Amino acid sequence: MSSWSLWPWPFFEERHRDLAARVGAWSCPVDGEVHEAELGEACRAIARSLGAGGFLDCVVPREGEKVDVRAVCVAREAISYTSVLADNVIAMQGIGTGALWLHGTPEQKDAYLDPVRRGERIAAFALTEPGAGSDVASITTTARRDGGDYVLDGGKTFISNAPFADHYIVVARTGEAPGARGLTAFIVDAGTPGMVAGDPIHLMAPHPLAPLTFENCRVPAANVIGEPGKGFGIAMATFDIFRTSVGAACVGMARRAMHETLARMRERRLFNATMAEIPGVQTKLADMSIDLDLAALAVYRAAWVKDTTGGRCSREVSIAKFAGTEAAGRIIDAAVQLWGGLGVTRGSVVEQLYREVRPARLYEGASEVQKLVIARNLIAGA
C-alpha cells in the first residue's frame, strides 16, 4: 500500500500508524479476481492469513477490550487498497460477531469469538429479506417459542458468506411489540436442520452471497443474543460501528484508483505530451484528490468521535458512510474516464474497482437512508 498524507492527522495515535504500516505490508494470499465457484475457499484462506497477522483482533475485540473504530477503519482502508475481497472478509468477521461481543453471554463469547478471531471459522449476519432491506422494522422471518427452543420460519437474501459460513447471526420477529421493537437476534450454526442456503447470487463483482430459507428451524433458547425483543437495537449498534468503516474501505479503493491513474497519466502520451501535462487532465486529478481528502476527513472524524465519546454518533457515522462511498464512486469513475478504452477493459485495475465500489452505496444503508438519518438528527437537535 502506498503511503499518503493522512497518517500525521490528529485523529490518529501511534498505534494506528503502526497498524497502518503492518496491514500495508500484508500480502493477500489470493491474487487477482476470484472465480465465483472458488469464493468460499478463497475467503477461508484470507481469513486464516488475517488471523495469523493479528488483524482480525481489530474487528473481534477480546474480553474486556472495546472496539477501536479508528483501527477498524485503518485496517479496512489498507486492506481494500490491496483486495476488496479481503476487505469483505475482515468486515464480515466483525459484523458476524458484533452482536456477540457487544451483547453475548460469557458462554456464547467463549464458544464463538476466538475461532473467528483466529480466522478458523467464518461468520455471517442475516438481516436483509426480499421485502425488508433498508426497512429493518418490516422483517417477516418469525421465531416462535416452543419449550426450550425457538422455531424460525421465513427467508433472508443477499447474505454475505452464505452458504459457507460456520455461523449466522439471524434477526427474526418474536413479536414482543410491533415493528422494530419485536425483533430478536439468534445464533444459528451452519448445518442446523431447517436452514437451507439457496443458489449463489451473482453480483457485478465476485462476492460471496446467497439467500437463506428457514423452515421449522429449531434453535435453542440459549442461542438468543441479549434480550428477546431487543434485536433491532443490537443490529443498529453493530452497524453504528461498521458503517463508518464502509466509508474507510471505499477511501482505500479510491486511493488505489488515484495512485494507478497518476502513474498512467505520467506514462501515457497524447498530442505530443504526457497526459499529466494536459491542463484538463490536471483539473480532473485535482477533483479526485479533493474528493479523496474530504471523504477521508469525514470518515476519520466519525471514527474519532465514536472512539472518544462512546455514543451512537449517528449523524457523523451516516456522513462518513455517505461521503466515503459517494466520493469513491466519483473518483473511480473519473479514473475509468482518464484511462480511456483500457478503463473499461475487463481485467484492468480501475475496471475491477469500478465494479467493486458500486455496491457500497447500497449495503449497510443506502445513500438515501443516510441522508434521512442526517436530516432527522439535525431536526431533532434544532
C-alpha positions in Angstrom: 0.0 0.0 0.0 1.3 3.4 -0.9 1.7 5.9 2.0 -0.1 9.2 2.0 -0.5 12.4 4.0 -3.3 11.1 6.1 -1.3 9.5 8.9 0.0 12.7 10.5 -3.5 13.9 11.0 -4.5 14.4 14.7 -7.3 11.8 14.6 -4.6 9.1 15.0 -2.4 7.8 17.8 0.9 6.0 17.3 -0.9 2.6 17.5 -3.0 3.5 14.4 0.1 4.4 12.4 1.8 1.2 13.4 -1.3 -0.8 12.4 -1.4 1.0 9.0 2.2 0.1 8.4 1.7 -3.6 9.4 -1.5 -4.0 7.3 0.0 -2.1 4.4 2.8 -4.7 4.4 0.4 -7.6 4.5 0.4 -9.8 1.4 -3.0 -11.2 0.4 -2.8 -15.0 -0.2 -5.3 -14.7 -3.0 -4.2 -12.8 -6.1 -6.5 -11.2 -8.7 -10.2 -11.6 -9.2 -11.6 -14.9 -7.9 -13.9 -17.1 -9.8 -17.3 -17.3 -8.0 -17.0 -21.1 -7.6 -13.8 -20.6 -5.6 -15.0 -17.8 -3.3 -15.6 -20.0 -0.2 -12.1 -21.4 -0.4 -10.6 -18.0 -1.1 -12.3 -16.3 1.8 -11.2 -19.1 4.2 -7.6 -18.7 3.1 -7.8 -14.9 3.5 -9.4 -15.2 7.0 -6.6 -17.6 8.1 -4.0 -15.1 6.9 -5.6 -12.1 8.5 -6.0 -14.1 11.7 -2.3 -15.1 11.7 -1.4 -11.5 11.3 -3.5 -10.4 14.3 -5.6 -8.1 12.1 -8.9 -9.8 13.0 -8.4 -8.6 16.6 -9.5 -5.1 15.3 -13.0 -6.4 14.4 -13.4 -9.1 17.1 -12.1 -7.4 20.3 -11.0 -9.6 23.2 -12.9 -9.8 26.5 -12.5 -6.5 28.4 -11.4 -4.5 25.4 -13.5 -2.0 23.4 -13.6 -1.9 19.7 -11.3 0.8 18.3 -13.2 2.2 15.4 -10.2 4.1 14.1 -8.3 0.9 14.0 -11.1 -0.9 12.2 -11.1 2.0 9.6 -7.4 2.0 9.2 -7.3 -1.8 8.7 -10.2 -1.8 6.2 -8.7 1.1 4.2 -5.4 -0.6 3.9 -6.8 -4.0 3.1 -9.3 -2.7 0.4 -6.4 -0.9 -1.3 -5.0 -4.3 -1.9 -8.0 -6.6 -2.2 -11.7 -5.8 -2.0 -12.5 -9.5 -1.3 -10.1 -9.4 1.6 -11.9 -6.3 2.9 -15.2 -8.3 2.7 -13.6 -11.0 4.9 -12.4 -8.7 7.7 -15.7 -6.8 7.6 -17.9 -9.8 7.9 -15.8 -11.4 10.7 -16.7 -8.3 12.6 -20.3 -7.8 11.6 -21.0 -11.5 12.0 -19.7 -11.4 15.6 -20.6 -7.8 16.7 -23.8 -8.8 18.4 -21.9 -11.4 20.4 -19.0 -9.2 21.6 -21.4 -6.4 22.3 -24.3 -8.3 23.9 -23.4 -12.0 24.1 -23.2 -14.2 27.3 -19.8 -15.4 28.5 -20.7 -18.8 27.2 -21.6 -17.5 23.7 -18.4 -15.5 23.6 -16.3 -18.4 24.7 -17.8 -20.7 22.0 -17.6 -18.4 19.0 -15.2 -15.5 19.2 -11.8 -17.0 19.5 -12.1 -19.2 16.4 -13.4 -16.3 14.3 -10.6 -14.1 15.6 -8.0 -16.7 14.5 -9.6 -17.0 11.1 -10.5 -20.6 11.7 -14.3 -20.1 11.4 -16.3 -17.8 9.1 -19.0 -15.5 10.5 -22.2 -14.1 8.8 -25.0 -11.7 9.6 -28.5 -12.5 8.2 -30.8 -9.4 8.3 -31.9 -8.5 4.8 -35.1 -10.0 3.4 -36.7 -9.8 -0.1 -39.2 -7.3 1.3 -37.1 -5.7 4.1 -33.7 -4.2 3.1 -33.2 -0.7 4.5 -36.6 -1.0 6.3 -35.4 -3.4 9.1 -38.7 -2.9 11.0 -40.5 -4.8 8.2 -38.7 -8.1 8.8 -41.2 -11.0 8.5 -39.0 -14.0 9.4 -40.6 -15.3 12.6 -39.2 -17.1 15.6 -41.8 -18.6 18.0 -41.0 -20.0 21.4 -41.6 -23.8 21.7 -40.4 -25.1 25.1 -36.7 -24.6 25.4 -36.3 -23.7 21.7 -37.3 -21.1 19.2 -38.6 -22.2 15.8 -37.6 -20.0 12.9 -39.6 -19.7 9.6 -39.0 -17.3 6.7 -36.3 -16.2 4.4 -33.3 -13.9 4.1 -31.5 -12.7 1.0 -28.2 -11.0 0.0 -26.4 -12.8 2.9 -22.6 -12.4 2.6 -20.6 -15.6 3.3 -23.7 -17.8 2.6 -23.6 -20.7 2.2 -20.1 -21.5 3.6 -20.2 -19.5 6.9 -19.9 -21.5 10.1 -22.5 -19.5 12.0 -25.1 -16.8 11.2 -26.4 -14.0 13.4 -30.1 -14.1 12.4 -32.6 -11.4 13.3 -36.2 -12.6 13.4 -39.6 -11.4 14.6 -40.6 -12.7 18.1 -43.5 -10.3 18.4 -42.9 -8.6 21.8 -44.2 -5.4 20.2 -45.0 -4.1 16.7 -42.3 -3.1 14.2 -38.7 -2.7 15.3 -39.5 -3.4 19.0 -40.4 -7.1 18.3 -37.2 -8.4 16.8 -34.7 -10.8 18.4 -31.1 -11.8 17.4 -30.1 -15.5 17.3 -27.0 -17.6 16.7 -27.8 -20.2 14.1 -25.0 -22.7 13.4 -24.3 -24.0 9.9 -25.9 -27.4 9.4 -28.9 -26.6 11.7 -31.8 -28.6 10.3 -34.4 -26.4 8.6 -31.9 -23.7 7.5 -31.1 -24.0 3.8 -28.9 -21.8 1.6 -30.1 -21.2 -1.9 -28.2 -20.7 -5.2 -25.4 -18.1 -5.2 -26.5 -14.5 -6.1 -24.2 -13.2 -8.8 -23.1 -9.6 -8.4 -21.3 -7.3 -10.9 -18.1 -8.1 -9.0 -17.4 -11.5 -7.4 -18.8 -11.6 -3.8 -19.9 -14.5 -1.7 -23.7 -14.1 -1.5 -26.7 -16.3 -1.2 -30.3 -16.4 0.2 -31.2 -18.4 3.3 -34.5 -20.2 3.9 -35.8 -21.2 7.4 -38.5 -23.9 7.7 -39.2 -25.2 11.1 -35.6 -24.4 12.0 -35.2 -25.2 15.7 -32.7 -23.1 17.7 -32.0 -23.4 21.5 -33.2 -20.5 23.6 -29.6 -20.3 24.8 -28.7 -19.0 21.3 -30.7 -15.8 21.9 -28.3 -12.8 21.9 -29.2 -10.2 24.5 -32.9 -10.0 25.4 -35.8 -11.1 23.3 -37.3 -8.1 21.5 -34.0 -6.1 21.5 -32.7 -7.4 18.2 -33.2 -4.1 16.3 -31.0 -2.2 18.8 -28.4 -4.9 18.6 -28.3 -4.8 14.8 -28.1 -1.0 14.8 -25.3 -0.9 17.4 -23.3 -3.2 15.1 -23.9 -1.0 12.1 -23.1 2.1 14.1 -19.6 0.7 14.4 -19.2 -0.8 10.9 -20.9 1.8 8.7 -18.1 4.3 9.3 -15.6 1.6 8.2 -17.5 1.1 4.9 -16.5 4.7 4.1 -12.9 3.8 5.0 -12.9 0.8 2.7 -14.1 3.0 -0.1 -11.4 5.5 0.6 -8.9 2.6 0.2 -10.4 1.7 -3.1 -10.4 5.3 -4.3 -6.8 5.8 -3.2 -5.8 2.8 -5.2 -7.6 4.2 -8.3 -5.9 7.6 -7.7 -2.4 6.1 -7.5 -2.9 3.9 -10.5 -4.2 6.8 -12.5 -1.4 9.1 -11.5 1.1 6.5 -12.7 -0.7 6.0 -16.0 -1.1 9.7 -16.7 2.7 10.2 -16.2 3.4 7.5 -18.7 0.6 7.7 -21.4 1.3 10.2 -24.2 -1.4 12.2 -26.0 -0.9 15.0 -28.5 2.8 15.0 -28.1 2.7 15.3 -24.3 2.2 13.0 -21.4 -1.4 13.2 -20.2 -0.2 14.5 -16.9 0.9 17.7 -18.7 -2.6 18.4 -20.2 -4.4 21.1 -18.1 -7.8 19.3 -18.5 -6.3 16.1 -17.0 -4.7 18.1 -14.2 -8.0 19.6 -13.2 -9.6 16.2 -13.2 -6.8 14.8 -11.0 -7.3 17.8 -8.6 -11.0 17.0 -8.4 -10.2 13.4 -7.5 -7.6 14.5 -4.9 -10.1 16.9 -3.2 -12.8 14.3 -3.1 -10.4 11.8 -1.6 -9.2 14.0 1.2 -12.7 15.3 2.1 -14.0 11.7 2.2 -11.2 10.6 4.5 -11.7 13.6 6.8 -15.4 12.7 7.1 -14.6 9.0 7.8 -11.9 9.6 10.4 -13.8 12.4 12.1 -16.6 10.0 12.7 -14.3 7.2 13.9 -12.6 9.6 16.3 -15.9 10.9 17.6 -17.1 7.3 18.2 -13.9 6.3 20.0 -13.7 9.4 22.2 -17.4 9.8 23.1 -18.6 6.2 23.0 -22.0 7.3 22.0 -24.2 6.5 18.9 -22.9 9.4 16.8 -25.4 8.5 14.1 -25.1 11.8 12.2 -21.3 11.6 11.9 -21.5 7.9 11.0 -24.0 8.5 8.3 -22.0 11.4 6.9 -18.9 9.2 6.9 -20.7 6.3 5.1 -22.3 8.7 2.6 -19.2 10.8 1.9 -16.8 7.8 1.6 -19.0 5.7 -0.8 -20.2 8.6 -3.0 -16.7 10.2 -3.3 -15.2 6.8 -4.1 -17.7 6.3 -6.9 -16.9 9.7 -8.4 -13.1 9.1 -8.1 -13.1 5.7 -9.7 -15.5 6.8 -12.4 -13.0 9.7 -13.2 -10.2 7.1 -13.2 -12.0 5.0 -15.8 -12.6 8.1 -18.0 -8.9 9.1 -17.9 -7.8 5.5 -18.7 -9.9 5.5 -21.8 -10.5 2.2 -23.5 -8.3 0.3 -21.1 -10.5 1.7 -18.3 -13.4 -0.4 -19.5 -11.3 -3.4 -20.5 -12.1 -6.4 -18.3 -9.1 -7.1 -16.1 -7.7 -3.6 -15.7 -7.3 -2.4 -12.1 -9.7 0.5 -12.5 -12.3 -1.6 -14.3 -12.4 -4.0 -11.4 -12.5 -1.2 -8.9 -15.4 0.3 -10.8 -17.5 -2.9 -10.4 -16.4 -3.4 -6.8 -17.1 0.1 -5.5 -20.7 0.4 -6.8 -22.5 -1.8 -4.2 -21.1 0.2 -1.3 -23.7 2.9 -1.9 -26.4 0.3 -1.2 -25.4 -2.1 1.6 -25.5 -1.2 5.3 -27.9 1.6 4.5 -28.3 3.1 1.0 -27.1 6.7 0.4 -30.7 7.9 0.6 -31.2 6.3 4.0 -28.0 8.0 5.3 -29.5 11.4 4.2 -32.6 10.6 6.1 -30.6 9.8 9.3 -28.6 13.0 8.9 -31.7 15.2 8.4 -33.7 13.7 11.2 -30.7 14.1 13.5 -30.4 17.7 12.6 -34.2 18.3 13.1 -34.2 16.6 16.5 -31.3 18.8 17.7 -32.6 22.0 16.2 
